[in-house]
Amino acid sequence: MKTIIQRRITAQVDDDFVVFLIGMRINKWWKVHQWLPVATAMTGMIKELYNNPEMGLISHEQWFSRTTIMVQYWKSFEHLEEYAKSSNSKHLPAWSNFNKKIKSNGDVGIWHETYLLKPGNFESVDNNMPEFGLAKAMHAVPARGHLKTAKQRIQS
């Protein structure tokens, strides 16, 4: 079990970074042969990214339900785009496979959103949590003093 940090913490971030949200939605659960390859492809990509930190992924969190969501933290948009377009990565074959077998047939949906962030344009706080999300991806510091409130954190 992860250690619970029994105080308020926030993320200290000194450089620009990217938050990438990605997921899928199982529209026809009985078509396992359609959605399972999509789900398992992401597992291989995450393993590849952690094994190759120079590719730019910093950290991720994920949740599973009918609609899945994964939050990824990247060093830059350039790193994310380069990974997505690289013929040497696991992403391009998975994307090609999706477009050949599923495309827009309605069986399984995919989605993503990309946010480019700069210090002072975001804030975060965790309390009674293990290191999580942005605090895990970057550098966790106590949320006190000039970082006590959301307004103070977003202006720091």
C-alpha atoms as a printed R data frame, in Angstrom:
    type eleno elety resid chain resno       x      y       z
1   ATOM     1    CA   MET     A     1   0.000  0.000   0.000
2   ATOM     2    CA   LYS     A     2   1.229  3.469  -0.841
3   ATOM     3    CA   THR     A     3   2.125  5.789   2.020
4   ATOM     4    CA   ILE     A     4  -0.600  8.280   2.861
5   ATOM     5    CA   ILE     A     5   0.741 11.805   3.288
6   ATOM     6    CA   GLN     A     6  -1.266 13.228   6.177
7   ATOM     7    CA   ARG     A     7  -0.925 16.883   5.301
8   ATOM     8    CA   ARG     A     8  -1.783 19.179   2.438
9   ATOM     9    CA   ILE     A     9   0.698 19.115  -0.429
10  ATOM    10    CA   THR     A    10   0.869 20.797  -3.790
11  ATOM    11    CA   ALA     A    11   2.967 20.430  -6.907
12  ATOM    12    CA   GLN     A    12   5.987 22.611  -7.443
13  ATOM    13    CA   VAL     A    13   6.545 23.015 -11.164
14  ATOM    14    CA   ASP     A    14   9.250 25.238 -12.585
15  ATOM    15    CA   ASP     A    15   8.865 24.589 -16.324
16  ATOM    16    CA   ASP     A    16   6.118 24.368 -18.934
17  ATOM    17    CA   PHE     A    17   4.519 20.932 -19.226
18  ATOM    18    CA   VAL     A    18   1.644 19.097 -20.908
19  ATOM    19    CA   VAL     A    19  -1.378 17.366 -19.414
20  ATOM    20    CA   PHE     A    20  -2.763 14.800 -21.832
21  ATOM    21    CA   LEU     A    21  -6.119 13.145 -21.117
22  ATOM    22    CA   ILE     A    22  -6.871 10.030 -23.127
23  ATOM    23    CA   GLY     A    23  -9.362  7.217 -22.938
24  ATOM    24    CA   MET     A    24 -11.827  4.958 -24.620
25  ATOM    25    CA   ARG     A    25 -15.521  4.139 -24.264
26  ATOM    26    CA   ILE     A    26 -16.892  0.647 -24.679
27  ATOM    27    CA   ASN     A    27 -20.086  1.175 -26.669
28  ATOM    28    CA   LYS     A    28 -20.827 -2.497 -27.338
29  ATOM    29    CA   TRP     A    29 -19.445 -4.480 -24.391
30  ATOM    30    CA   TRP     A    30 -20.193 -7.839 -26.046
31  ATOM    31    CA   LYS     A    31 -17.737 -7.008 -28.864
32  ATOM    32    CA   VAL     A    32 -14.707 -7.845 -26.741
33  ATOM    33    CA   HIS     A    33 -12.694 -8.583 -29.880
34  ATOM    34    CA   GLN     A    34 -13.071 -4.896 -30.808
35  ATOM    35    CA   TRP     A    35 -12.389 -3.071 -27.531
36  ATOM    36    CA   LEU     A    36  -9.873 -5.401 -25.836
37  ATOM    37    CA   PRO     A    37  -7.097 -4.733 -28.383
38  ATOM    38    CA   VAL     A    38  -7.621 -0.985 -27.893
39  ATOM    39    CA   ALA     A    39  -7.346 -1.363 -24.104
40  ATOM    40    CA   THR     A    40  -4.287 -3.605 -24.215
41  ATOM    41    CA   ALA     A    41  -2.474 -1.406 -26.749
42  ATOM    42    CA   MET     A    42  -2.286  1.383 -24.164
43  ATOM    43    CA   THR     A    43  -0.620 -0.961 -21.657
44  ATOM    44    CA   GLY     A    44   2.197 -1.612 -24.120
45  ATOM    45    CA   MET     A    45   2.585  2.088 -24.891
46  ATOM    46    CA   ILE     A    46   2.841  3.055 -21.214
47  ATOM    47    CA   LYS     A    47   5.451  0.358 -20.606
48  ATOM    48    CA   GLU     A    48   7.423  1.576 -23.633
49  ATOM    49    CA   LEU     A    49   7.279  5.183 -22.412
50  ATOM    50    CA   TYR     A    50   8.452  4.368 -18.882
51  ATOM    51    CA   ASN     A    51  11.280  2.237 -20.292
52  ATOM    52    CA   ASN     A    52  12.372  5.182 -22.457
53  ATOM    53    CA   PRO     A    53  12.155  8.364 -20.337
54  ATOM    54    CA   GLU     A    54  13.773 10.402 -23.114
55  ATOM    55    CA   MET     A    55  10.450 10.064 -24.979
56  ATOM    56    CA   GLY     A    56   9.018 12.623 -22.560
57  ATOM    57    CA   LEU     A    57   6.334 10.966 -20.443
58  ATOM    58    CA   ILE     A    58   6.747 12.063 -16.818
59  ATOM    59    CA   SER     A    59   3.942 10.167 -15.074
60  ATOM    60    CA   HIS     A    60   0.364  8.945 -15.446
61  ATOM    61    CA   GLU     A    61  -2.775  7.940 -13.531
62  ATOM    62    CA   GLN     A    62  -5.699  5.901 -14.884
63  ATOM    63    CA   TRP     A    63  -9.217  4.730 -14.091
64  ATOM    64    CA   PHE     A    64 -11.325  1.996 -15.647
65  ATOM    65    CA   SER     A    65 -15.046  1.817 -16.257
66  ATOM    66    CA   ARG     A    66 -17.195  1.753 -19.388
67  ATOM    67    CA   THR     A    67 -15.366  4.982 -20.254
68  ATOM    68    CA   THR     A    68 -11.712  4.892 -19.290
69  ATOM    69    CA   ILE     A    69  -9.583  7.905 -18.495
70  ATOM    70    CA   MET     A    70  -5.844  8.232 -18.298
71  ATOM    71    CA   VAL     A    71  -4.094 11.423 -17.248
72  ATOM    72    CA   GLN     A    72  -0.575 11.730 -18.574
73  ATOM    73    CA   TYR     A    73   2.030 14.358 -17.720
74  ATOM    74    CA   TRP     A    74   4.543 15.136 -20.481
75  ATOM    75    CA   LYS     A    75   7.686 17.269 -20.641
76  ATOM    76    CA   SER     A    76   6.430 19.093 -23.749
77  ATOM    77    CA   PHE     A    77   3.944 19.008 -26.600
78  ATOM    78    CA   GLU     A    78   6.854 18.270 -28.924
79  ATOM    79    CA   HIS     A    79   7.640 15.082 -26.976
80  ATOM    80    CA   LEU     A    80   3.990 13.997 -27.112
81  ATOM    81    CA   GLU     A    81   3.647 14.707 -30.828
82  ATOM    82    CA   GLU     A    82   6.936 13.033 -31.670
83  ATOM    83    CA   TYR     A    83   5.840  9.893 -29.811
84  ATOM    84    CA   ALA     A    84   2.456  9.871 -31.567
85  ATOM    85    CA   LYS     A    85   4.018 10.170 -35.017
86  ATOM    86    CA   SER     A    86   7.117  8.015 -34.559
87  ATOM    87    CA   SER     A    87   7.278  4.948 -36.765
88  ATOM    88    CA   ASN     A    88   9.462  3.368 -34.050
89  ATOM    89    CA   SER     A    89   6.846  3.642 -31.282
90  ATOM    90    CA   LYS     A    90   3.984  1.342 -30.350
91  ATOM    91    CA   HIS     A    91   1.461  4.152 -30.915
92  ATOM    92    CA   LEU     A    92   1.480  4.308 -34.712
93  ATOM    93    CA   PRO     A    93   0.758  0.585 -35.286
94  ATOM    94    CA   ALA     A    94  -2.004  0.697 -32.637
95  ATOM    95    CA   TRP     A    95  -3.544  3.783 -34.268
96  ATOM    96    CA   SER     A    96  -3.346  2.154 -37.706
97  ATOM    97    CA   ASN     A    97  -4.938 -1.038 -36.358
98  ATOM    98    CA   PHE     A    98  -7.791  0.950 -34.792
99  ATOM    99    CA   ASN     A    99  -8.465  2.741 -38.074
100 ATOM   100    CA   LYS     A   100  -8.436 -0.491 -40.078
101 ATOM   101    CA   LYS     A   101 -10.641 -2.580 -37.758
102 ATOM   102    CA   ILE     A   102 -12.909 -0.071 -36.034
103 ATOM   103    CA   LYS     A   103 -12.636  3.404 -37.571
104 ATOM   104    CA   SER     A   104 -16.133  4.892 -37.062
105 ATOM   105    CA   ASN     A   105 -18.272  1.746 -36.697
106 ATOM   106    CA   GLY     A   106 -19.539  2.690 -33.220
107 ATOM   107    CA   ASP     A   107 -18.213 -0.348 -31.306
108 ATOM   108    CA   VAL     A   108 -15.583  1.435 -29.234
109 ATOM   109    CA   GLY     A   109 -14.826  5.129 -28.956
110 ATOM   110    CA   ILE     A   110 -11.533  6.837 -28.283
111 ATOM   111    CA   TRP     A   111 -10.894 10.387 -27.118
112 ATOM   112    CA   HIS     A   112  -8.126 12.680 -25.977
113 ATOM   113    CA   GLU     A   113  -7.515 16.267 -24.871
114 ATOM   114    CA   THR     A   114  -4.200 18.113 -24.618
115 ATOM   115    CA   TYR     A   115  -3.411 21.040 -22.303
116 ATOM   116    CA   LEU     A   116  -0.214 23.092 -22.466
117 ATOM   117    CA   LEU     A   117   0.514 24.594 -19.050
118 ATOM   118    CA   LYS     A   118   2.951 27.094 -17.632
119 ATOM   119    CA   PRO     A   119   3.895 27.751 -14.009
120 ATOM   120    CA   GLY     A   120   1.299 30.106 -12.536
121 ATOM   121    CA   ASN     A   121  -1.509 28.840 -14.837
122 ATOM   122    CA   PHE     A   122  -2.630 25.898 -12.705
123 ATOM   123    CA   GLU     A   123  -2.887 24.818  -9.089
124 ATOM   124    CA   SER     A   124  -3.230 21.546  -7.249
125 ATOM   125    CA   VAL     A   125  -3.709 20.286  -3.727
126 ATOM   126    CA   ASP     A   126  -3.758 16.811  -2.192
127 ATOM   127    CA   ASN     A   127  -4.602 15.949   1.413
128 ATOM   128    CA   ASN     A   128  -4.512 12.510   3.031
129 ATOM   129    CA   MET     A   129  -3.375 10.992  -0.256
130 ATOM   130    CA   PRO     A   130  -0.332  9.118  -1.433
131 ATOM   131    CA   GLU     A   131   1.697 11.129  -3.948
132 ATOM   132    CA   PHE     A   132  -0.736 11.418  -6.826
133 ATOM   133    CA   GLY     A   133  -1.279 13.223 -10.086
134 ATOM   134    CA   LEU     A   134   0.684 16.398 -10.585
135 ATOM   135    CA   ALA     A   135   2.352 16.230  -7.153
136 ATOM   136    CA   LYS     A   136   3.638 12.739  -8.047
137 ATOM   137    CA   ALA     A   137   4.676 13.770 -11.555
138 ATOM   138    CA   MET     A   138   6.553 16.872 -10.502
139 ATOM   139    CA   HIS     A   139   7.796 17.807  -7.036
140 ATOM   140    CA   ALA     A   140   5.493 17.617  -3.989
141 ATOM   141    CA   VAL     A   141   5.830 20.441  -1.467
142 ATOM   142    CA   PRO     A   142   3.765 21.415   1.597
143 ATOM   143    CA   ALA     A   143   0.713 23.531   0.750
144 ATOM   144    CA   ARG     A   144   1.337 26.192   3.375
145 ATOM   145    CA   GLY     A   145   2.571 29.755   3.597
146 ATOM   146    CA   HIS     A   146   2.420 31.359   0.157
147 ATOM   147    CA   LEU     A   147   0.974 28.061  -1.211
148 ATOM   148    CA   LYS     A   148  -1.866 27.677   1.323
149 ATOM   149    CA   THR     A   149  -4.861 28.669  -0.822
150 ATOM   150    CA   ALA     A   150  -5.823 27.921  -4.419
151 ATOM   151    CA   LYS     A   151  -5.531 31.615  -5.306
152 ATOM   152    CA   GLN     A   152  -2.049 31.817  -3.827
153 ATOM   153    CA   ARG     A   153  -0.922 28.626  -5.553
154 ATOM   154    CA   ILE     A   154  -2.146 29.700  -8.963
155 ATOM   155    CA   GLN     A   155  -0.352 33.033  -8.665
156 ATOM   156    CA   SER     A   156   2.962 31.523  -7.516
